[in-house]
Amino acid sequence: MKATFQSYKLRFKQPGGTSRGILTEKETYLLRWAMEDENETEFFAECGLFRGLSADDRNDYEEKLKWVCANFNTGHNAIYEELREFPSIQFGVEQLFKAKAEYIDKKSHDDFNPILFPSEFTKGEKGIPINGLIWMGSEDFMRQQIKTKLEQGFRCIKLKIGVDWEMEHRILKNLRNEFSSDILELRVDANGGFTFEESQTILKQLAELETHSIEQPIKAGNWEQMAELCENTPLPIALDEELIGVFYPDEKRNLLEQIKPQYVILKPSLVGGWRGSEEWIEAAEKTGAGWWITSALESNIGLNAIAQWAFTLNNPMPQGLGTGGLFENNFYSKLKLIGDQLYFI
């Protein structure tokens, strides 16, 4: 068996606006593992590095990938623990070992859409409810996105906010005037775009609109302020960026015990793959916090791995999964959006 890696840049069909700026491309890394058999079977996995956000956005990232490729045959657990501070590589390693195990067990294989977690989802019998993501932009652009999502049948939409709150608040008010909370669930994601002082007012305004939750109202790292917000908030607060760079189970428990959020948002590429996410789930459930799974602009390779695993968790809430439709040079995928549910067909 031989492992190699390569960088790959995903190009957005149209720029994606967030409070951190405008995204036009997304760099990622692919791991390839080739078997020396008569079929020259290949396995691909994705290390979903997110420049400027991932804890492993480091100068030695490619050096660590070289180490992984050189040591791949030493076994999954040993490699995984060595990669604690490289969560996106941890996830890629998990994908490759899982793909190989399922291939040996079932003798079925698809380079870019392997069956990793056989289930009713991978049989095409059941889907995963997801939220519709609304990117930042002009008011007309955001309204058009919302119109499209509603026409597609989405019952839960998530708006990126934190750049122009007056406009964003106006859009949310108009939405709630047209659709009650029984019909449409509204989530918002601030990406740390507000100050502590601003957040106290904005949380009240969002609660008045029966908003489901807000992700990361203030910048990560301000534990005392975040804990105060979570203790006094009139609507649920979900931690997102706050989880990045917290690598070990005891650190995860400590963070949640101190902040006591209502939810945590789990992005496998940013928190150590399936195992790292499950450590967060265990810690969250001990502190009474809810959770859901979200992708982080992976290609269809990583998205396939996240979706199959997410289905096995049996969380009935809409998940924050992408559909693979953002990029013009994405890989072939069996994931299909039908209404507001993601299917594997």
N, C-alpha and C positions, 0 to 999 in steps of 0.2 A: 504494500500500500504506500502511495506517495501523496503527500499533502502539499499544496501550493496556495498562494493567495494573489489577488490583484485588486487594484483600486478601480472603482467604477463611479462615474458621475451621472446621476439621474437629472434630467432636465425637465423643469416644470413646463407644462403646456401654457400656463399663464402665471405670472408672479404671485406668490402667496404672501399676504401681509400679516404680520404679527407685531406685538409691541416691541419685539427685539429687532424689527426691521423687515425688509422685503427679501424674500427668498426666490432666487431664479434657478438654482441648482442645488443638489444635495449629494455630497460625496458619501460613498459607502464602500465597504470592502467585501469581496467574495472569497470564501474558502472553497477549495476544490480538493476532493479526495478521490483518487483513481485506483481502482482495483486491477490487479494484473491477472485478469481472467480472459476467457476467449471472447467475451462481449465488450471488453474494455469499459466496464461499468464505471460511471462517474457519479459522484454525489456533490451537490453544491449547497452551501450554507451562506448566510449573510451575517457579517459583523457590522451592525448598523450604527457606526460612528456618527455622532451629530456634532459637527464642528461648532465650537462656542458654547456648547451645552453639556456634552458628555463629560463625565469625570475622567474618562480615559483619552480625552483630546490632548495628547502629550507628544513631545518630540520623539519619544522612544516607542511609539505605537507600532510602527512597522518592524522594529527590532523584536518586539514581543510576538508579532505574527510569525516572524522567521523562527523564533524559538518554538512556537507551537508546531509549526510544520516539521521541525527537526525532531520533536519529541512526541509526535502524535501517537506513536504505537506504544507509549508507556501506560496508557489507560486514562479513562475519562476522569475519575475522581481526583487523581493526582494533578492532572492538568488544570481542572476546574479550580481547585484550591489555590494553585499557583497564580491564577488569574483574578484573584479577588478585586484587585484595583483596576481591572480591565473588563468591566461588565459587558461591553458589546462583543468582545472576543469570547468571553464565557458563553454568551448566547450562541455564537457561531459554532463553537465546539460542541455544545449540547445538540445542536441541529444535526451535525455530521454523525455523531455517535448514534443518535436516535434513528437517523435515516438508514445507517448501516444495519442496526439491529432489526429494524422492521423488514429490510430487504432480505436478510438471512432467514427471517421467520416466515415471510410470506412469498418471497421470490417474485415480488412485483415492484416495479421501479419507474419513476418519472424523474428526469434530471432536476427539473425546477419545481415540480409539484408532488414530491413524494408523500406517501401516506405515513404520517408520523404517529398519529393517535387515532387508530381505527374507531369509528363511532357512527352514529346515525348521521352526523354531519358529513363525514367523508363518504358516506353512501348516498348523499344527496337527498336524504329523507327529511332533515330538519335544518333550519337556518339559525343564525345568530342575530337577534335584534341589535341594531347599532344606532348611534345618534348621527344626525347630519351636521357636518362641520361647516360653519360660515366664516370665511376668511375676512380679514380687515380690508378696507378699501373705501371708496367713496360711498355715500349713502345710497346712491342708485345701484352701485355694484353689489352692496350687501343686500339690498332689497331684492335684487334679481336672483341672487343665490338662494335667499329664503323662499322666494316664489317657486323656484325649481325644486327645492327639497320638499316643499309641501305638496306640489303636484306629483312627486314621486311616491308620496305616501308616508313620509317621515312623521312620526308622532313625538319625536324628541329631537331638538336641534340644539347645537352648542355654538355660541357666538364668541369669537375672539374679541376681547375688549381691552381698554387700557390706553388708547391713543387719543380719542375724542369722546369723552364720556357724555357730553351734552348730546351729541348725535346718537351715540350708542344707546343712551337712555331713551331717547325719542323712538328709536326703532323698536326697542323692547316694549315700550308702553303701547305703541300701535299694534304690535303683535298680540299682546295680552288683551287689548280691547277687542280684537277680532276672534281670538281663540282662548277659551278658558283653560285653566290648568288641568281640567279633566280631559281635555282634548289634546293639548299640546304641552309637553314638558320642555321648559327652558333651562338650559345650563349655560353658564358663562365661564370663560377662561381668561384671567387677567395676566397670566405669565409674569406675575410680580410687578405689574405696571402701575400700581397705586402706592401712595405713601400710607403710613399707619393712620394718619389723621384723615386723609381722604377716604380710606376704607370704612371708617366708622359711619360716615354718612352714606356712602354707596351701598353698604350692606343693608341699611334700613330701606333705601329706595328699591333695592332688588327684592327684599322681603315683601314689600307692598305689592310687587308684581307677581308674587307667588313663584319666584324663581326656585328651581330645584336646588341649585348649589352654585358656588363660585370656586374655581380652582385658583390657588396661589394668589390671593389678593395683593400681598406684599412680597418683596424680594426674599429669597431663601436666605437662611442664616440668622434671621432675627427671631430666635426662638421665644424670647420673653414676650415680644409684641404679638407674635402669632398665637401664642398660648392665650394671651388676653383677648384677642379677637375671637378665638374659638370658644372661650368660656362665655363670652357675652353676646355672641352673634345671634341675630334673629333668623338666619338661614344657615344651612349646612355649609361648612368650609372643607374643601378637599385639598390635600397636600399633593403637589406634583414635583416641581423642581426641588422642593425641600428634601426629597428622598435621594437625590442624586449625590453620589460621593459618600453615602453611608453604606459601608461594605459588609459589616459583620452583624450576626444576629443580635448580640447584646447591645450594639449601637442602635439597631433598629428599634428594639424594645424601649431603650432609653429615650429616644426621640419621641415616640408615640406617647409614652407615659408622661413626658414633660409638656408636650403641646396639646395632647388630647383632641385631635381633629375629629370631625364627623365622618370623613372619608379619606382614603388614600387612592391615588391614581397610579396604576402599575404599568410601566412601560418596560417590557423585558429587555430591550436593547440598552436601556439606561440603568437598570437595577440588577443586572446579573442573570438575565434569562429566566427560564422557568423556575429553577431552583431559588434564585434570588427573589423572585416575585412571591413564591410560596412562603419564603421566610417572612416577607412583609405581611402576607395574609395571616399567617399564624400570629404574628405580633399584633396586628390590627384587631383580630377577633378577640384577643385577650384584653384589649382596652376598650372594646365595644365600638370600634370604628368599622364602617362599611368600606367597600372597595369595588372598583371595577377595572377592567383591562383596557389599555389604550395602545395603539401603535404609534410609532414616532417617525413617520416618513420613510419607512423601509421600502425597498423594492418588493415586488410580488413574492420573492423568495422568502424574505423575513416575514412578510404579512401572512403567507400561507402557514408558516410555523406558529405564529402567534394565534391565528384564528383557530386552528385545529386544537391547540392546547386550551384556549379560552373556553371552547365549547364543553370540554370535559369538566370544567369547574362548576357547571350548573348554576351560574349566577343569572337570575331572570332579568336583571336590569339591562337597559340598552348599553352595549359596550362601545368604547371609543375607537372602533377599528376603521381603518381606511378601506378603500375599495380598489386601490391600484390604478385609479383613473387620473391621478394628478400629473403623471410623467409621460412624456412623449416617447421615451426610449426604455420603457419598462419591459420585463420579461413576460412571456406567455403565462397566463394564470387560469386555473380552473375555478377561481373565486368569482362569483357572479352576484350582483345586487338585484334582488327582486323585491320591490316595494322598499321597506326599510329593514330588510333582512339580508344578511350575507350568506350565500350558499356555496357549496363546493360541488361543482357539476362537471 
